[in-house]
Amino acid sequence: MNSTNPTGPSTGATPPPAPAPSPAPAPTRKTPSRWGGCLPWALIVGVLLAGFAIWKFPAFKAQAELGAAYAARIGCSCRYVQGRSLESCQSDFEPGMEMVSLSEDPETKTVIGNVPLLASRGARYAGASGCLFTPEN
C-alpha cells in the first residue's frame, strides 16, 4: 500500500498550521471635517443677521444722522461760543456717542460731526445767531 499524504509534502512532515484569522478591523469612526457640522448653522445665522441689518438699516442711518447733527451743533457751540478746544468738546457728548467724531474748518468756522460710513453733518458759527446747521449736499 502506498501511503501518500494528499495535504502535505511527501516527506511525511505535518503541514504548517494555517494562519489564525486576523481580527476584523475595528470600525473607524469618521471624524467630521472642521466646518462640517457648523457650516450650515453659520450660514443660516449669517443670512439672518444680514436680513436684520438690511431691515434695520434705515433706522441705523437716521440715528447716525441725528447723532452727527447733534455732535456738530454741540461741538460748534463749544468751540466757537465758549472758546474751548475741539478735544474737550467731545466730553460734552451723551453716553453712546463714542462713534461720532468731530473735525473743524477754522476758516469757515464750521464743525463737522461724522459717523463713519453712515452720516456726516456740519454746523457753522454765524455770530450773534450762534451755530447753524449747514445745508446737506
C-alpha positions, 0 to 999 in steps of 0.5 A: 500500500502506498501511503501518500499524504494528499495535504502535505509534502511527501516527506511525511512532515505535518503541514504548517498550521494555517494562519489564525484569522486576523481580527476584523478591523475595528470600525473607524469612526469618521471624524467630521471635517472642521466646518462640517457640522457648523457650516450650515448653522453659520450660514443660516445665522449669517443670512439672518443677521444680514436680513436684520441689518438690511431691515434695520438699516434705515433706522441705523442711518437716521440715528447716525444722522441725528447723532452727527447733527447733534455732535456738530451743533454741540461741538460748534457751540463749544468751540466757537461760543465758549472758546474751548478746544475741539478735544474737550468738546467731545466730553460734552457728548451723551453716553453712546456717542463714542462713534461720532467724531468731530473735525473743524474748518477754522476758516469757515468756522464750521464743525463737522460731526461724522459717523463713519460710513453712515452720516456726516453733518456740519454746523457753522458759527454765524455770530450773534445767531450762534451755530447753524446747521449747514445745508446737506449736499 
